[in-house]
């Protein structure tokens, strides 16, 4: 006789995997918004304490630096302890930073609270953390599942940022810190107690198939293109001795240069070339709106046509976005502004839906978290380097044009690097798998 499932969730195989996605969606919505709310808190902080803009903004960059340093350790902890321990630790750090922020009096207080604690905590509960375990839960709909989870970041920006801004205007920035801090603790802590790293831990297989079902095993095996590669137990050390690892590192670094350079400099650039501050702010918010359907549609499409094609579409989206920005300097038209917003959000932001699948389909195994965590150093470093490079070039030349041209080159290089990494040559996506 078969043993009873050892966990109650095994009685709801299909639904539990999607419950994990729903929890990730809410965690992304609140966790990412808690970090990006720094942009709302910075003006009242500067007004109250009289700090230089660079000094205040440096806390956010410092938080990024700390996140980069932490990423390999987060990956190792994910492998050894699982997502609940990692995410709950992130919740403790993030909420502590928000609850302590109202006590800020000196610049180093800002760097410790809204920089290190909030930045480091968010890293342990958002994109990097979820990319290390969500791919384990799905094979057939891996891209769709991850894109739905990560769409939570866009929804959070649309719903929560205006709410926080209203609190800042009516009750002050300290009240907004308390509000988002309690939201993190009361909503995310209980939800993430339900999260497991792998479906096998609770008697399931990927895609919600009960453990022991032969269809799951055969479907998993049918997508293997390179059996010799898959047979290797990929540790971090072994992965780092392969060209594929470094092509991914290079591709992710270049892509994040493009992503964050435009995110940081876009609003200032648009106002400098003649658009009103209101229109520039609308453009930044609209990017997050169009990103939601883009992530879902392209993430799902990646399950059919391959991760490389969707990564290329994302890089092309950023390249067209930068070309439109260059064109706007000469012809500041509304139509070109719409092109810039749509290509950046719909195509560019869809890169997140395949970041995890690309790595897991090449280096799947018990050390995947350590491998992805180390690759995340490139992601975060690119995100930190992009705004700095664009700013340095602008200061030296008086224009963003050269920076934008160079970043278009980064988009091309990133797409080429992922084709060279070639996840399709290790495991085929379901739409191309042989049955």
Phi, psi and omega in degrees: 000146179284148176285149174294147177305140186275001179216140183302330182294336180294345177280347180235062192302311184293316187288330186292322177301319179284335172297319177301318178297317179298319177297318178297321179302311181293320180296318178295317182301315184277317184294313180293319179297322179300322179285314184287345177297350176306323181294332177279328183280334187298313180302312179293330176296315179297317181297320184285318187258349179070025180284154174296151180297320180295321179297315181291314181295334180299335179297321179294315179296323179295321176298322176297317180298315179298320178299320179297318180294323183284335191306313178299324180289324176298317178298318179294319178295324178297319179296319187272323187248338180092170187291329182299314180296316182294310184293318179295326174296318176299320179298318178298313181296312183298311181294324177299317178299319180289321180289330179275340184303321179300346179271001183303132173226333183235160180304322182291334173298318179299316183294323180287316187278287184285346177268286187288306185293313180289315180295313179293319179296317179297324179298331183273001183220009181238231191305308184298313183295313184290331177292345183269348179225334179301319179301336180294336188273347185220143170243304185292323183239038184299311181296318179297314182299314182292321180294322176296317179297314184285343174296342177302328179297319179292318179296320178299319179297321182288320187271314191272325182298316176298323177298315179295322179296321179294324177294317179300316183291324186266326186235351178103162184292330180295320179296324179293324176298316178296319183296310181289329177297314179292326177298318178300312185290311189284332181262310189281324182299310179296318182300317187282357170291343182269359188271137175237155182288314184228145178297333180298336181293338181237025173083024180239170169243167176304154180069019174074024177269135180297145181300139181096353179284123186294331182299324180294314182296318181291323179293321179297317182288329187291342182266002180282124180261324182239088183300325181295318178295314183295330182291341180284136171276104188280104169274169178299316182298316179294317180300320183290348176267007179253151176293326181303317180303313185284332173294321177295315178304311181295316181296318180290320179300312182296320181295320181286335170302311181296318185298307189275337177297315180287324181298320183279320188263349187301311185298314179297318180298315182297321178291326180291331182265006170121354178278151180287155177303327179295316179294320180296319178293321177300317182299319180295318178291324181295330178301317180294327180292309183287344178293331185297304177294329179298314179299316184291313183294311183287327176298315177295320180297328180296334176290344183255319187253344180117150183291325183299321182293320180288324175298319178297319178297320178296316178296320178296323177300315178294322180298315178295322177303313180291324176297320178295321177298319177297317179294326180296331178297325180273321183226088183285071182264153178294322181300316180292327176296318177298320178299316180299314181295313185293313183292324178293312185281306186294314183266310186299312184291345178291350177304326182298332184289342181242000179300312179292310180303322180301314183287316184292328180286344176262318187240033180301140180153184185292346182251015183301321180299317178297320181293311180294322179299322178289319177297330180297337174301320178294319178302307184291324178295320176297319178296326178282325184285324185304304180299323181294314180299313180298320180293318179297315180295320178297318180296325183281327187248346183079010183209155174271355191302312181296319178299316182294322178295315179298322181288328172301321175297323176297323179297316178297315181297321180296314179299316180298321182297320181288327173296324178287327175294324168056063174301333180297337181272357176254306178223130178278145174292158184307322181293344181240002181288146178273136179248000000 
